[in-house]
Amino acid sequence: MIPRRVALKVDCDTEEGTRAGVPRLAEILGARGIRATFFFTLGPDRSGVAIKRIFTKKGFLKKMLRTRAPSLYGWRTMLSGTLLPAPMIGVRAAEAMRVTVKGGHGTGVHGWDHVGWHDRLDAMSLEEIRSDYSRAHAEFLRIFGIPARASAAPGWMVNARSLEVQEERALLFTSDTRGGSYFFPRAGERVFRTLEIPTTLPTLDETLAWPELHSDDDQRRFFREAARGTQVHTIHAEVEGRSKAELFEAILDDWLTDGVTFPLLSDLAREALAHHDAIPARAISRIPLPGRAGDVASGWPEAFAS
């Protein structure tokens, strides 16, 4: 029988999600002996600025309405950087971040300005990307006292310039893309040497927008059946750590009942790199996903072919 494994990747996008959601997730995971890898946004929380995606990202308004976004994320987060000041996440939520290390979890950099990267990456110069990325890594070092060895791009948005900037750091792996198995990213003739570990399962904030999954029982059934082989599942501190914590606990308990284990992403990276020559190089493209507004990066678009 093929072992069933789910590596949990926790994206922490906002100040409130990090300050309140991360300790809650650490409690939920610790009670079950599960470890995850937390990726932190470390600069300004400008989540309220994202509301402009109603006009720029197809499907954004529909997703906000279907998922009841204010109850999912909270009004404070939805107004940060507009009607409310943009708090500096690394300053306000450092202690919550350090809780993850005490619990034996993995950590990494998610970004500096999550909204800025997500919405402007393709318009940013190499130096702008380098500045943004460097500030995030410097803040991570200040908070944790050690350099980050892993990175996950905000909104699964990368391009050739951001890959070049990531390559300048001694990272064990990145987790920037969606779908398929491990690979080394390729841009033109250049193959980058940092291992990429994609997210393979849909996220809960996506499946909540799927009309065929009407109830929590439907959500639990979907995720229970989806945990086949080795999967990487991204959760969000703002969702599973707050308004959907009880549903997340039920999903974890279903998986535990079925014998699912939970390796760290660093475990998967070392496992893959032990067979370095077998890892393919893949070009990254942008693809749409059900329940998510806008496109995301993928090295395996065929993984989503119907």
Secondary structure, 3 states (H helix, E strand, C coil): CCCCEEEEEEEECCHHHHHHHHHHHHHHHHHCCCCCEEEEECCECCHHHHHHHHHHCCCHHHHHHHCCHHHHHCHHHHHECCCECCCEHHHHCHHHHHHHHHCCCEEEEEECCHHHHHHHHHHCCHHHHHHHHHHHHHHHHHHHCCCCCEECCHHHCCCHHHHHHHHCCCCCEECCCECCCCEEEEECCEECCCEECCECCCCHHHHCCCCCCCCHHHHHHHHHHHCCCEEEEEEECCHHHHHCHHHHHHHHHHHHHCCCECCCHHHHHHHHHCCHHHCCEEECEEEEECCEEEEEEECCHHHHCC
